Amino acid sequence: MNLFEAVTRRYSCRDYQNRPVESEKLEEILNAARLAPSARNMQDWRFVVVTDSEKRKALQKAAADQPFVGAAPVVIAACSNTNKRMNLCGQPYSSINVSIALEHIALAATSLELATCWIGSFKPHQVRKILNIPTSIEIVELMTLGYPADKGTSPKRLKLDEIVCYEQWNL
Ligand SMILES: Cc1cc2nc3c(=O)[nH]c(=O)nc-3n(C[C@H](O)[C@H](O)[C@H](O)COP(=O)(O)O)c2cc1C
């Protein structure tokens, strides 16, 4: 599958098969995250990969009790080891760097016929406790991963001319 196909086919999967993800595929997907760019190449991302069903159920509770979080065979807690911001633009390194890596994960998973969903609706202090994550580490997002049991959706997107302008702000 080429990149544009993966970009087009990726969707937020909220219904997973009860089938484990092969460790070779998981490693390939995680390697796609490892290769992501990061500001100053700091590679501040750290990932806790959770397959244990008790822990996944606990994560479901920490994630607004969204049932597919507990049902997905893999939940990834995507973390960063920095809480610093970029000097000039003021944006946090953590959310930008980790998000790029996570989208690498989402696209790599799609290309291997797996599916993902970003989970931003979660309580970090609960996730920290469940996974024993030190307080020095930022928990940026969770992501579910597994073989899809649904057909996928294609939510509407804005048109290009609604989101892009050229040479000066004109939106
Ligand atoms: C940062 C972020 C956080 C999200 N958090 C959740 C979430 O907690 N639960 C959920 O079901 N979907 C979540 N989503 C998925 C979005 O709802 C979804 O990406 C959006 O509706 C577009 O649909 P698509 O991903 O299928 O193209 C999140 C997506 C992003 C990028």
The ligand as a Tripos MOL2 file, in Angstrom:
@<TRIPOS>MOLECULE
LIG
   31    33     1     0     0
SMALL
NO_CHARGES

@<TRIPOS>ATOM
      1 C1         -5.9960   14.2290   19.1750 C.3       1 LIG1
      2 C2         -7.1940   13.3350   18.8810 C.ar      1 LIG1
      3 C3         -7.9450   12.8500   19.9470 C.ar      1 LIG1
      4 C4         -9.0210   11.9860   19.6940 C.ar      1 LIG1
      5 N1         -9.6840   11.4160   20.7480 N.ar      1 LIG1
      6 C5        -10.6810   10.5230   20.5070 C.ar      1 LIG1
      7 C6        -11.3300    9.8470   21.5750 C.ar      1 LIG1
      8 O1        -11.0360   10.0100   22.7560 O.2       1 LIG1
      9 N2        -12.3080    8.9500   21.2640 N.ar      1 LIG1
     10 C7        -12.6700    8.6980   19.9780 C.ar      1 LIG1
     11 O2        -13.5660    7.8670   19.7630 O.2       1 LIG1
     12 N3        -12.0620    9.3070   18.9390 N.ar      1 LIG1
     13 C8        -11.0800   10.2060   19.1680 C.ar      1 LIG1
     14 N4        -10.4220   10.8020   18.1250 N.ar      1 LIG1
     15 C9        -10.7980   10.4810   16.7440 C.3       1 LIG1
     16 C10       -11.5040   11.6280   16.0380 C.3       1 LIG1
     17 O3        -12.8180   11.7320   16.5190 O.3       1 LIG1
     18 C11       -11.4510   11.3530   14.5260 C.3       1 LIG1
     19 O4        -10.1190   11.3850   14.1050 O.3       1 LIG1
     20 C12       -12.2570   12.3530   13.7190 C.3       1 LIG1
     21 O5        -13.6190   12.2850   14.0160 O.3       1 LIG1
     22 C13       -12.0770   12.1150   12.2260 C.3       1 LIG1
     23 O6        -12.4420   10.7850   11.8930 O.3       1 LIG1
     24 P1        -11.4210    9.7700   11.2310 P.3       1 LIG1
     25 O7        -10.2460    9.6250   12.1510 O.co2     1 LIG1
     26 O8        -12.2120    8.4890   11.0980 O.co2     1 LIG1
     27 O9        -11.0080   10.3150    9.9130 O.co2     1 LIG1
     28 C14        -9.3680   11.6640   18.3510 C.ar      1 LIG1
     29 C15        -8.5910   12.1680   17.2990 C.ar      1 LIG1
     30 C16        -7.5140   12.9720   17.5630 C.ar      1 LIG1
     31 C17        -6.6670   13.4440   16.4040 C.3       1 LIG1
@<TRIPOS>BOND
     1     1     2 1
     2     2     3 ar
     3     2    30 ar
     4     3     4 ar
     5     4     5 ar
     6     4    28 ar
     7     5     6 ar
     8     6     7 ar
     9     6    13 1
    10     7     8 2
    11     7     9 ar
    12     9    10 ar
    13    10    11 2
    14    10    12 ar
    15    12    13 ar
    16    13    14 ar
    17    14    15 1
    18    14    28 ar
    19    15    16 1
    20    16    17 1
    21    16    18 1
    22    18    19 1
    23    18    20 1
    24    20    21 1
    25    20    22 1
    26    22    23 1
    27    23    24 1
    28    24    25 2
    29    24    26 1
    30    24    27 1
    31    28    29 ar
    32    29    30 ar
    33    30    31 1
@<TRIPOS>SUBSTRUCTURE
     1 LIG1         1 GROUP 0 **** ****
